[in-house]
Amino acid sequence: MSLALASTITCPHCGAESRETMPDDACVVVFDCPACAGHLRPRPGDCCIFCSFGTVPCPPMQEPRSCGTA
């Protein structure tokens, strides 16, 4: 299975979209919107900003293991 390593994050504050490369082995829990400098954190129940605001979930969630485990 090939992992998608790019996702477009949509800022919930201003609606701006930002194409970002995801790390293949970790979850990103803090992101600053390049348009409005809004501080994004994952929604409750999500492991990272890609799972909350991205078009593609983070690579650890694309695999049959959970975030932060090897």
mmJSON file of the N, C-alpha and C atoms, coordinates in Angstrom:
{"data_MODEL":{"atom_site":{
"group_PDB":["ATOM","ATOM","ATOM","ATOM","ATOM","ATOM","ATOM","ATOM","ATOM","ATOM","ATOM","ATOM","ATOM","ATOM","ATOM","ATOM","ATOM","ATOM","ATOM","ATOM","ATOM","ATOM","ATOM","ATOM","ATOM","ATOM","ATOM","ATOM","ATOM","ATOM","ATOM","ATOM","ATOM","ATOM","ATOM","ATOM","ATOM","ATOM","ATOM","ATOM","ATOM","ATOM","ATOM","ATOM","ATOM","ATOM","ATOM","ATOM","ATOM","ATOM","ATOM","ATOM","ATOM","ATOM","ATOM","ATOM","ATOM","ATOM","ATOM","ATOM","ATOM","ATOM","ATOM","ATOM","ATOM","ATOM","ATOM","ATOM","ATOM","ATOM","ATOM","ATOM","ATOM","ATOM","ATOM","ATOM","ATOM","ATOM","ATOM","ATOM","ATOM","ATOM","ATOM","ATOM","ATOM","ATOM","ATOM","ATOM","ATOM","ATOM","ATOM","ATOM","ATOM","ATOM","ATOM","ATOM","ATOM","ATOM","ATOM","ATOM","ATOM","ATOM","ATOM","ATOM","ATOM","ATOM","ATOM","ATOM","ATOM","ATOM","ATOM","ATOM","ATOM","ATOM","ATOM","ATOM","ATOM","ATOM","ATOM","ATOM","ATOM","ATOM","ATOM","ATOM","ATOM","ATOM","ATOM","ATOM","ATOM","ATOM","ATOM","ATOM","ATOM","ATOM","ATOM","ATOM","ATOM","ATOM","ATOM","ATOM","ATOM","ATOM","ATOM","ATOM","ATOM","ATOM","ATOM","ATOM","ATOM","ATOM","ATOM","ATOM","ATOM","ATOM","ATOM","ATOM","ATOM","ATOM","ATOM","ATOM","ATOM","ATOM","ATOM","ATOM","ATOM","ATOM","ATOM","ATOM","ATOM","ATOM","ATOM","ATOM","ATOM","ATOM","ATOM","ATOM","ATOM","ATOM","ATOM","ATOM","ATOM","ATOM","ATOM","ATOM","ATOM","ATOM","ATOM","ATOM","ATOM","ATOM","ATOM","ATOM","ATOM","ATOM","ATOM","ATOM","ATOM","ATOM","ATOM","ATOM","ATOM","ATOM","ATOM","ATOM","ATOM","ATOM","ATOM","ATOM","ATOM","ATOM"],
"id":[1,2,3,4,5,6,7,8,9,10,11,12,13,14,15,16,17,18,19,20,21,22,23,24,25,26,27,28,29,30,31,32,33,34,35,36,37,38,39,40,41,42,43,44,45,46,47,48,49,50,51,52,53,54,55,56,57,58,59,60,61,62,63,64,65,66,67,68,69,70,71,72,73,74,75,76,77,78,79,80,81,82,83,84,85,86,87,88,89,90,91,92,93,94,95,96,97,98,99,100,101,102,103,104,105,106,107,108,109,110,111,112,113,114,115,116,117,118,119,120,121,122,123,124,125,126,127,128,129,130,131,132,133,134,135,136,137,138,139,140,141,142,143,144,145,146,147,148,149,150,151,152,153,154,155,156,157,158,159,160,161,162,163,164,165,166,167,168,169,170,171,172,173,174,175,176,177,178,179,180,181,182,183,184,185,186,187,188,189,190,191,192,193,194,195,196,197,198,199,200,201,202,203,204,205,206,207,208,209,210],
"type_symbol":["N","C","C","N","C","C","N","C","C","N","C","C","N","C","C","N","C","C","N","C","C","N","C","C","N","C","C","N","C","C","N","C","C","N","C","C","N","C","C","N","C","C","N","C","C","N","C","C","N","C","C","N","C","C","N","C","C","N","C","C","N","C","C","N","C","C","N","C","C","N","C","C","N","C","C","N","C","C","N","C","C","N","C","C","N","C","C","N","C","C","N","C","C","N","C","C","N","C","C","N","C","C","N","C","C","N","C","C","N","C","C","N","C","C","N","C","C","N","C","C","N","C","C","N","C","C","N","C","C","N","C","C","N","C","C","N","C","C","N","C","C","N","C","C","N","C","C","N","C","C","N","C","C","N","C","C","N","C","C","N","C","C","N","C","C","N","C","C","N","C","C","N","C","C","N","C","C","N","C","C","N","C","C","N","C","C","N","C","C","N","C","C","N","C","C","N","C","C","N","C","C","N","C","C","N","C","C","N","C","C"],
"label_atom_id":["N","CA","C","N","CA","C","N","CA","C","N","CA","C","N","CA","C","N","CA","C","N","CA","C","N","CA","C","N","CA","C","N","CA","C","N","CA","C","N","CA","C","N","CA","C","N","CA","C","N","CA","C","N","CA","C","N","CA","C","N","CA","C","N","CA","C","N","CA","C","N","CA","C","N","CA","C","N","CA","C","N","CA","C","N","CA","C","N","CA","C","N","CA","C","N","CA","C","N","CA","C","N","CA","C","N","CA","C","N","CA","C","N","CA","C","N","CA","C","N","CA","C","N","CA","C","N","CA","C","N","CA","C","N","CA","C","N","CA","C","N","CA","C","N","CA","C","N","CA","C","N","CA","C","N","CA","C","N","CA","C","N","CA","C","N","CA","C","N","CA","C","N","CA","C","N","CA","C","N","CA","C","N","CA","C","N","CA","C","N","CA","C","N","CA","C","N","CA","C","N","CA","C","N","CA","C","N","CA","C","N","CA","C","N","CA","C","N","CA","C","N","CA","C","N","CA","C","N","CA","C","N","CA","C","N","CA","C","N","CA","C","N","CA","C"],
"label_alt_id":[null,null,null,null,null,null,null,null,null,null,null,null,null,null,null,null,null,null,null,null,null,null,null,null,null,null,null,null,null,null,null,null,null,null,null,null,null,null,null,null,null,null,null,null,null,null,null,null,null,null,null,null,null,null,null,null,null,null,null,null,null,null,null,null,null,null,null,null,null,null,null,null,null,null,null,null,null,null,null,null,null,null,null,null,null,null,null,null,null,null,null,null,null,null,null,null,null,null,null,null,null,null,null,null,null,null,null,null,null,null,null,null,null,null,null,null,null,null,null,null,null,null,null,null,null,null,null,null,null,null,null,null,null,null,null,null,null,null,null,null,null,null,null,null,null,null,null,null,null,null,null,null,null,null,null,null,null,null,null,null,null,null,null,null,null,null,null,null,null,null,null,null,null,null,null,null,null,null,null,null,null,null,null,null,null,null,null,null,null,null,null,null,null,null,null,null,null,null,null,null,null,null,null,null,null,null,null,null,null,null],
"label_comp_id":["MET","MET","MET","SER","SER","SER","LEU","LEU","LEU","ALA","ALA","ALA","LEU","LEU","LEU","ALA","ALA","ALA","SER","SER","SER","THR","THR","THR","ILE","ILE","ILE","THR","THR","THR","CYS","CYS","CYS","PRO","PRO","PRO","HIS","HIS","HIS","CYS","CYS","CYS","GLY","GLY","GLY","ALA","ALA","ALA","GLU","GLU","GLU","SER","SER","SER","ARG","ARG","ARG","GLU","GLU","GLU","THR","THR","THR","MET","MET","MET","PRO","PRO","PRO","ASP","ASP","ASP","ASP","ASP","ASP","ALA","ALA","ALA","CYS","CYS","CYS","VAL","VAL","VAL","VAL","VAL","VAL","VAL","VAL","VAL","PHE","PHE","PHE","ASP","ASP","ASP","CYS","CYS","CYS","PRO","PRO","PRO","ALA","ALA","ALA","CYS","CYS","CYS","ALA","ALA","ALA","GLY","GLY","GLY","HIS","HIS","HIS","LEU","LEU","LEU","ARG","ARG","ARG","PRO","PRO","PRO","ARG","ARG","ARG","PRO","PRO","PRO","GLY","GLY","GLY","ASP","ASP","ASP","CYS","CYS","CYS","CYS","CYS","CYS","ILE","ILE","ILE","PHE","PHE","PHE","CYS","CYS","CYS","SER","SER","SER","PHE","PHE","PHE","GLY","GLY","GLY","THR","THR","THR","VAL","VAL","VAL","PRO","PRO","PRO","CYS","CYS","CYS","PRO","PRO","PRO","PRO","PRO","PRO","MET","MET","MET","GLN","GLN","GLN","GLU","GLU","GLU","PRO","PRO","PRO","ARG","ARG","ARG","SER","SER","SER","CYS","CYS","CYS","GLY","GLY","GLY","THR","THR","THR","ALA","ALA","ALA"],
"label_asym_id":["A","A","A","A","A","A","A","A","A","A","A","A","A","A","A","A","A","A","A","A","A","A","A","A","A","A","A","A","A","A","A","A","A","A","A","A","A","A","A","A","A","A","A","A","A","A","A","A","A","A","A","A","A","A","A","A","A","A","A","A","A","A","A","A","A","A","A","A","A","A","A","A","A","A","A","A","A","A","A","A","A","A","A","A","A","A","A","A","A","A","A","A","A","A","A","A","A","A","A","A","A","A","A","A","A","A","A","A","A","A","A","A","A","A","A","A","A","A","A","A","A","A","A","A","A","A","A","A","A","A","A","A","A","A","A","A","A","A","A","A","A","A","A","A","A","A","A","A","A","A","A","A","A","A","A","A","A","A","A","A","A","A","A","A","A","A","A","A","A","A","A","A","A","A","A","A","A","A","A","A","A","A","A","A","A","A","A","A","A","A","A","A","A","A","A","A","A","A","A","A","A","A","A","A","A","A","A","A","A","A"],
"label_entity_id":["1","1","1","1","1","1","1","1","1","1","1","1","1","1","1","1","1","1","1","1","1","1","1","1","1","1","1","1","1","1","1","1","1","1","1","1","1","1","1","1","1","1","1","1","1","1","1","1","1","1","1","1","1","1","1","1","1","1","1","1","1","1","1","1","1","1","1","1","1","1","1","1","1","1","1","1","1","1","1","1","1","1","1","1","1","1","1","1","1","1","1","1","1","1","1","1","1","1","1","1","1","1","1","1","1","1","1","1","1","1","1","1","1","1","1","1","1","1","1","1","1","1","1","1","1","1","1","1","1","1","1","1","1","1","1","1","1","1","1","1","1","1","1","1","1","1","1","1","1","1","1","1","1","1","1","1","1","1","1","1","1","1","1","1","1","1","1","1","1","1","1","1","1","1","1","1","1","1","1","1","1","1","1","1","1","1","1","1","1","1","1","1","1","1","1","1","1","1","1","1","1","1","1","1","1","1","1","1","1","1"],
"label_seq_id":[1,1,1,2,2,2,3,3,3,4,4,4,5,5,5,6,6,6,7,7,7,8,8,8,9,9,9,10,10,10,11,11,11,12,12,12,13,13,13,14,14,14,15,15,15,16,16,16,17,17,17,18,18,18,19,19,19,20,20,20,21,21,21,22,22,22,23,23,23,24,24,24,25,25,25,26,26,26,27,27,27,28,28,28,29,29,29,30,30,30,31,31,31,32,32,32,33,33,33,34,34,34,35,35,35,36,36,36,37,37,37,38,38,38,39,39,39,40,40,40,41,41,41,42,42,42,43,43,43,44,44,44,45,45,45,46,46,46,47,47,47,48,48,48,49,49,49,50,50,50,51,51,51,52,52,52,53,53,53,54,54,54,55,55,55,56,56,56,57,57,57,58,58,58,59,59,59,60,60,60,61,61,61,62,62,62,63,63,63,64,64,64,65,65,65,66,66,66,67,67,67,68,68,68,69,69,69,70,70,70],
"pdbx_PDB_ins_code":[null,null,null,null,null,null,null,null,null,null,null,null,null,null,null,null,null,null,null,null,null,null,null,null,null,null,null,null,null,null,null,null,null,null,null,null,null,null,null,null,null,null,null,null,null,null,null,null,null,null,null,null,null,null,null,null,null,null,null,null,null,null,null,null,null,null,null,null,null,null,null,null,null,null,null,null,null,null,null,null,null,null,null,null,null,null,null,null,null,null,null,null,null,null,null,null,null,null,null,null,null,null,null,null,null,null,null,null,null,null,null,null,null,null,null,null,null,null,null,null,null,null,null,null,null,null,null,null,null,null,null,null,null,null,null,null,null,null,null,null,null,null,null,null,null,null,null,null,null,null,null,null,null,null,null,null,null,null,null,null,null,null,null,null,null,null,null,null,null,null,null,null,null,null,null,null,null,null,null,null,null,null,null,null,null,null,null,null,null,null,null,null,null,null,null,null,null,null,null,null,null,null,null,null,null,null,null,null,null,null],
"Cartn_x":[0.831,0.0,0.871,0.587,1.342,0.676,1.464,0.938,0.911,-0.166,-0.228,0.515,1.45,2.25,1.956,0.897,0.514,-0.966,-1.299,-2.677,-2.883,-4.09,-4.416,-5.18,-4.604,-5.23,-6.09,-7.332,-8.22,-8.348,-7.954,-7.99,-9.446,-9.828,-11.195,-11.451,-10.382,-10.515,-10.791,-10.028,-10.14,-10.519,-10.48,-10.835,-9.712,-8.533,-7.396,-6.967,-6.476,-5.982,-4.472,-3.836,-2.384,-1.997,-1.287,-0.831,0.411,0.38,1.468,1.929,3.211,3.773,3.706,3.216,3.071,4.276,4.712,5.747,5.149,5.951,5.401,5.414,5.959,6.098,5.633,4.888,4.478,3.201,2.567,1.39,1.797,1.205,1.492,0.338,0.65,-0.412,-0.523,0.398,0.342,0.646,-0.164,0.042,-0.432,0.37,-0.01,-0.382,-1.586,-2.06,-1.159,-0.652,0.206,-0.548,-1.869,-2.648,-3.039,-3.553,-4.063,-3.308,-2.325,-1.542,-2.386,-3.576,-4.405,-3.699,-3.814,-3.15,-4.104,-3.753,-4.606,-4.085,-4.999,-4.737,-5.792,-5.518,-6.499,-7.824,-8.9,-10.206,-10.203,-11.049,-11.127,-11.402,-10.624,-10.776,-9.881,-9.291,-8.36,-6.933,-6.038,-4.648,-3.799,-4.217,-3.367,-4.173,-3.502,-4.178,-4.581,-3.855,-4.227,-5.535,-5.719,-6.961,-8.138,-7.876,-8.945,-9.267,-8.245,-8.45,-7.923,-7.348,-6.748,-7.664,-7.271,-8.013,-7.644,-6.506,-6.016,-5.583,-5.971,-5.511,-4.013,-3.423,-1.977,-1.575,-0.322,0.138,-0.061,0.202,-0.054,-1.521,-2.457,-3.865,-4.227,-3.399,-3.616,-3.197,-2.352,-1.881,-2.739,-2.66,-3.469,-2.884,-2.166,-1.662,-2.099,-2.022,-2.464,-1.279,-1.548,-0.509,0.411,1.676,2.654,3.124,2.658,3.122,3.925,4.835,5.68,5.204],
"Cartn_y":[-1.186,0.0,1.244,2.167,3.406,4.486,5.151,6.207,7.533,8.284,9.656,10.535,11.33,12.17,13.658,13.991,15.387,15.53,16.654,16.93,18.438,18.848,20.268,20.574,21.44,21.857,23.079,23.051,24.202,24.817,26.066,26.763,27.005,26.59,26.825,28.285,29.071,30.48,31.376,31.14,32.055,31.35,30.014,29.277,29.108,29.638,29.503,28.042,27.654,26.302,26.32,25.323,25.228,23.778,23.537,22.182,21.887,20.81,20.483,19.042,18.813,17.477,16.928,15.704,15.084,14.211,14.191,13.223,11.827,10.847,9.503,8.684,9.255,8.477,9.202,10.303,11.068,11.847,12.279,13.128,14.576,15.518,16.944,17.526,18.032,18.503,20.024,20.738,22.198,22.681,23.628,24.198,25.643,26.537,27.946,28.235,28.725,29.05,30.116,29.874,30.862,32.119,32.055,33.216,34.135,33.545,34.383,34.194,33.298,32.97,32.323,31.827,31.108,29.856,29.579,28.44,27.254,26.212,25.034,23.905,23.255,22.038,21.019,19.742,18.729,18.876,18.502,18.45,17.292,17.358,16.237,14.92,13.916,12.611,12.381,13.449,13.322,13.366,12.677,12.61,13.784,14.438,15.492,16.473,17.528,18.562,18.05,17.065,16.515,15.734,15.002,14.252,15.191,16.354,17.308,18.244,18.744,19.811,19.513,18.325,17.988,17.198,17.147,16.364,14.889,14.583,13.216,13.024,11.926,11.689,11.425,11.591,11.401,9.966,9.753,8.409,7.362,7.667,6.632,6.169,7.047,6.655,5.963,6.114,5.418,3.956,3.662,2.301,1.638,0.328,-0.366,-0.309,0.763,0.97,2.352,2.624,3.938,4.88,6.168,7.196,6.936,7.177,7.107,5.703,4.687,3.328,2.797,1.936,1.369,0.003],
"Cartn_z":[0.0,0.0,0.0,-0.875,-0.968,-0.12,0.687,1.545,0.807,1.006,0.493,1.489,1.003,1.887,1.712,0.985,0.815,1.15,1.763,2.136,2.071,1.733,1.735,3.013,3.823,5.081,4.801,5.272,5.169,6.555,6.677,7.961,8.375,9.586,10.039,10.413,10.546,10.921,9.712,8.624,7.481,6.174,6.152,4.956,3.952,4.267,3.348,3.264,2.097,1.887,1.729,2.309,2.258,1.994,0.89,0.538,1.365,2.147,3.056,2.864,3.105,3.091,4.514,4.646,5.96,6.271,7.531,7.897,7.826,7.439,7.286,8.568,9.639,10.869,12.128,11.969,13.146,12.858,13.93,13.83,14.11,13.407,13.6,14.411,15.598,16.482,16.56,15.936,15.926,14.512,14.04,12.705,12.735,12.189,12.072,10.631,10.42,9.083,8.461,7.249,6.604,6.179,6.07,5.635,6.792,7.885,8.98,10.285,10.297,11.49,12.582,12.218,13.189,13.654,14.93,15.562,15.539,14.794,14.672,15.545,16.231,16.993,16.566,16.719,16.314,17.066,16.402,17.062,18.06,19.079,20.032,19.299,19.634,19.008,17.808,17.256,16.128,16.652,15.949,16.408,15.926,14.833,14.293,13.438,12.996,12.204,10.825,10.291,8.98,9.077,10.175,10.368,10.63,11.214,11.516,10.355,9.665,8.692,7.293,7.099,5.814,4.901,3.645,2.652,2.708,3.334,3.47,4.924,5.573,6.945,6.981,8.149,8.299,7.97,7.544,7.188,8.288,9.564,10.57,10.591,10.27,10.234,8.921,7.894,6.632,6.738,7.722,7.94,9.014,9.114,10.117,11.529,11.854,13.212,13.668,14.933,15.418,15.527,15.604,15.685,16.864,16.622,17.685,18.05,17.341,17.635,16.464,16.763,15.711,15.287],
"occupancy":[1.0,1.0,1.0,1.0,1.0,1.0,1.0,1.0,1.0,1.0,1.0,1.0,1.0,1.0,1.0,1.0,1.0,1.0,1.0,1.0,1.0,1.0,1.0,1.0,1.0,1.0,1.0,1.0,1.0,1.0,1.0,1.0,1.0,1.0,1.0,1.0,1.0,1.0,1.0,1.0,1.0,1.0,1.0,1.0,1.0,1.0,1.0,1.0,1.0,1.0,1.0,1.0,1.0,1.0,1.0,1.0,1.0,1.0,1.0,1.0,1.0,1.0,1.0,1.0,1.0,1.0,1.0,1.0,1.0,1.0,1.0,1.0,1.0,1.0,1.0,1.0,1.0,1.0,1.0,1.0,1.0,1.0,1.0,1.0,1.0,1.0,1.0,1.0,1.0,1.0,1.0,1.0,1.0,1.0,1.0,1.0,1.0,1.0,1.0,1.0,1.0,1.0,1.0,1.0,1.0,1.0,1.0,1.0,1.0,1.0,1.0,1.0,1.0,1.0,1.0,1.0,1.0,1.0,1.0,1.0,1.0,1.0,1.0,1.0,1.0,1.0,1.0,1.0,1.0,1.0,1.0,1.0,1.0,1.0,1.0,1.0,1.0,1.0,1.0,1.0,1.0,1.0,1.0,1.0,1.0,1.0,1.0,1.0,1.0,1.0,1.0,1.0,1.0,1.0,1.0,1.0,1.0,1.0,1.0,1.0,1.0,1.0,1.0,1.0,1.0,1.0,1.0,1.0,1.0,1.0,1.0,1.0,1.0,1.0,1.0,1.0,1.0,1.0,1.0,1.0,1.0,1.0,1.0,1.0,1.0,1.0,1.0,1.0,1.0,1.0,1.0,1.0,1.0,1.0,1.0,1.0,1.0,1.0,1.0,1.0,1.0,1.0,1.0,1.0,1.0,1.0,1.0,1.0,1.0,1.0],
"B_iso_or_equiv":[0.0,0.0,0.0,0.0,0.0,0.0,0.0,0.0,0.0,0.0,0.0,0.0,0.0,0.0,0.0,0.0,0.0,0.0,0.0,0.0,0.0,0.0,0.0,0.0,0.0,0.0,0.0,0.0,0.0,0.0,0.0,0.0,0.0,0.0,0.0,0.0,0.0,0.0,0.0,0.0,0.0,0.0,0.0,0.0,0.0,0.0,0.0,0.0,0.0,0.0,0.0,0.0,0.0,0.0,0.0,0.0,0.0,0.0,0.0,0.0,0.0,0.0,0.0,0.0,0.0,0.0,0.0,0.0,0.0,0.0,0.0,0.0,0.0,0.0,0.0,0.0,0.0,0.0,0.0,0.0,0.0,0.0,0.0,0.0,0.0,0.0,0.0,0.0,0.0,0.0,0.0,0.0,0.0,0.0,0.0,0.0,0.0,0.0,0.0,0.0,0.0,0.0,0.0,0.0,0.0,0.0,0.0,0.0,0.0,0.0,0.0,0.0,0.0,0.0,0.0,0.0,0.0,0.0,0.0,0.0,0.0,0.0,0.0,0.0,0.0,0.0,0.0,0.0,0.0,0.0,0.0,0.0,0.0,0.0,0.0,0.0,0.0,0.0,0.0,0.0,0.0,0.0,0.0,0.0,0.0,0.0,0.0,0.0,0.0,0.0,0.0,0.0,0.0,0.0,0.0,0.0,0.0,0.0,0.0,0.0,0.0,0.0,0.0,0.0,0.0,0.0,0.0,0.0,0.0,0.0,0.0,0.0,0.0,0.0,0.0,0.0,0.0,0.0,0.0,0.0,0.0,0.0,0.0,0.0,0.0,0.0,0.0,0.0,0.0,0.0,0.0,0.0,0.0,0.0,0.0,0.0,0.0,0.0,0.0,0.0,0.0,0.0,0.0,0.0,0.0,0.0,0.0,0.0,0.0,0.0],
"pdbx_formal_charge":[null,null,null,null,null,null,null,null,null,null,null,null,null,null,null,null,null,null,null,null,null,null,null,null,null,null,null,null,null,null,null,null,null,null,null,null,null,null,null,null,null,null,null,null,null,null,null,null,null,null,null,null,null,null,null,null,null,null,null,null,null,null,null,null,null,null,null,null,null,null,null,null,null,null,null,null,null,null,null,null,null,null,null,null,null,null,null,null,null,null,null,null,null,null,null,null,null,null,null,null,null,null,null,null,null,null,null,null,null,null,null,null,null,null,null,null,null,null,null,null,null,null,null,null,null,null,null,null,null,null,null,null,null,null,null,null,null,null,null,null,null,null,null,null,null,null,null,null,null,null,null,null,null,null,null,null,null,null,null,null,null,null,null,null,null,null,null,null,null,null,null,null,null,null,null,null,null,null,null,null,null,null,null,null,null,null,null,null,null,null,null,null,null,null,null,null,null,null,null,null,null,null,null,null,null,null,null,null,null,null],
"auth_seq_id":[1,1,1,2,2,2,3,3,3,4,4,4,5,5,5,6,6,6,7,7,7,8,8,8,9,9,9,10,10,10,11,11,11,12,12,12,13,13,13,14,14,14,15,15,15,16,16,16,17,17,17,18,18,18,19,19,19,20,20,20,21,21,21,22,22,22,23,23,23,24,24,24,25,25,25,26,26,26,27,27,27,28,28,28,29,29,29,30,30,30,31,31,31,32,32,32,33,33,33,34,34,34,35,35,35,36,36,36,37,37,37,38,38,38,39,39,39,40,40,40,41,41,41,42,42,42,43,43,43,44,44,44,45,45,45,46,46,46,47,47,47,48,48,48,49,49,49,50,50,50,51,51,51,52,52,52,53,53,53,54,54,54,55,55,55,56,56,56,57,57,57,58,58,58,59,59,59,60,60,60,61,61,61,62,62,62,63,63,63,64,64,64,65,65,65,66,66,66,67,67,67,68,68,68,69,69,69,70,70,70],
"auth_comp_id":["MET","MET","MET","SER","SER","SER","LEU","LEU","LEU","ALA","ALA","ALA","LEU","LEU","LEU","ALA","ALA","ALA","SER","SER","SER","THR","THR","THR","ILE","ILE","ILE","THR","THR","THR","CYS","CYS","CYS","PRO","PRO","PRO","HIS","HIS","HIS","CYS","CYS","CYS","GLY","GLY","GLY","ALA","ALA","ALA","GLU","GLU","GLU","SER","SER","SER","ARG","ARG","ARG","GLU","GLU","GLU","THR","THR","THR","MET","MET","MET","PRO","PRO","PRO","ASP","ASP","ASP","ASP","ASP","ASP","ALA","ALA","ALA","CYS","CYS","CYS","VAL","VAL","VAL","VAL","VAL","VAL","VAL","VAL","VAL","PHE","PHE","PHE","ASP","ASP","ASP","CYS","CYS","CYS","PRO","PRO","PRO","ALA","ALA","ALA","CYS","CYS","CYS","ALA","ALA","ALA","GLY","GLY","GLY","HIS","HIS","HIS","LEU","LEU","LEU","ARG","ARG","ARG","PRO","PRO","PRO","ARG","ARG","ARG","PRO","PRO","PRO","GLY","GLY","GLY","ASP","ASP","ASP","CYS","CYS","CYS","CYS","CYS","CYS","ILE","ILE","ILE","PHE","PHE","PHE","CYS","CYS","CYS","SER","SER","SER","PHE","PHE","PHE","GLY","GLY","GLY","THR","THR","THR","VAL","VAL","VAL","PRO","PRO","PRO","CYS","CYS","CYS","PRO","PRO","PRO","PRO","PRO","PRO","MET","MET","MET","GLN","GLN","GLN","GLU","GLU","GLU","PRO","PRO","PRO","ARG","ARG","ARG","SER","SER","SER","CYS","CYS","CYS","GLY","GLY","GLY","THR","THR","THR","ALA","ALA","ALA"],
"auth_asym_id":["A","A","A","A","A","A","A","A","A","A","A","A","A","A","A","A","A","A","A","A","A","A","A","A","A","A","A","A","A","A","A","A","A","A","A","A","A","A","A","A","A","A","A","A","A","A","A","A","A","A","A","A","A","A","A","A","A","A","A","A","A","A","A","A","A","A","A","A","A","A","A","A","A","A","A","A","A","A","A","A","A","A","A","A","A","A","A","A","A","A","A","A","A","A","A","A","A","A","A","A","A","A","A","A","A","A","A","A","A","A","A","A","A","A","A","A","A","A","A","A","A","A","A","A","A","A","A","A","A","A","A","A","A","A","A","A","A","A","A","A","A","A","A","A","A","A","A","A","A","A","A","A","A","A","A","A","A","A","A","A","A","A","A","A","A","A","A","A","A","A","A","A","A","A","A","A","A","A","A","A","A","A","A","A","A","A","A","A","A","A","A","A","A","A","A","A","A","A","A","A","A","A","A","A","A","A","A","A","A","A"],
"auth_atom_id":["N","CA","C","N","CA","C","N","CA","C","N","CA","C","N","CA","C","N","CA","C","N","CA","C","N","CA","C","N","CA","C","N","CA","C","N","CA","C","N","CA","C","N","CA","C","N","CA","C","N","CA","C","N","CA","C","N","CA","C","N","CA","C","N","CA","C","N","CA","C","N","CA","C","N","CA","C","N","CA","C","N","CA","C","N","CA","C","N","CA","C","N","CA","C","N","CA","C","N","CA","C","N","CA","C","N","CA","C","N","CA","C","N","CA","C","N","CA","C","N","CA","C","N","CA","C","N","CA","C","N","CA","C","N","CA","C","N","CA","C","N","CA","C","N","CA","C","N","CA","C","N","CA","C","N","CA","C","N","CA","C","N","CA","C","N","CA","C","N","CA","C","N","CA","C","N","CA","C","N","CA","C","N","CA","C","N","CA","C","N","CA","C","N","CA","C","N","CA","C","N","CA","C","N","CA","C","N","CA","C","N","CA","C","N","CA","C","N","CA","C","N","CA","C","N","CA","C","N","CA","C","N","CA","C","N","CA","C","N","CA","C","N","CA","C"],
"pdbx_PDB_model_num":[1,1,1,1,1,1,1,1,1,1,1,1,1,1,1,1,1,1,1,1,1,1,1,1,1,1,1,1,1,1,1,1,1,1,1,1,1,1,1,1,1,1,1,1,1,1,1,1,1,1,1,1,1,1,1,1,1,1,1,1,1,1,1,1,1,1,1,1,1,1,1,1,1,1,1,1,1,1,1,1,1,1,1,1,1,1,1,1,1,1,1,1,1,1,1,1,1,1,1,1,1,1,1,1,1,1,1,1,1,1,1,1,1,1,1,1,1,1,1,1,1,1,1,1,1,1,1,1,1,1,1,1,1,1,1,1,1,1,1,1,1,1,1,1,1,1,1,1,1,1,1,1,1,1,1,1,1,1,1,1,1,1,1,1,1,1,1,1,1,1,1,1,1,1,1,1,1,1,1,1,1,1,1,1,1,1,1,1,1,1,1,1,1,1,1,1,1,1,1,1,1,1,1,1,1,1,1,1,1,1]
}}}
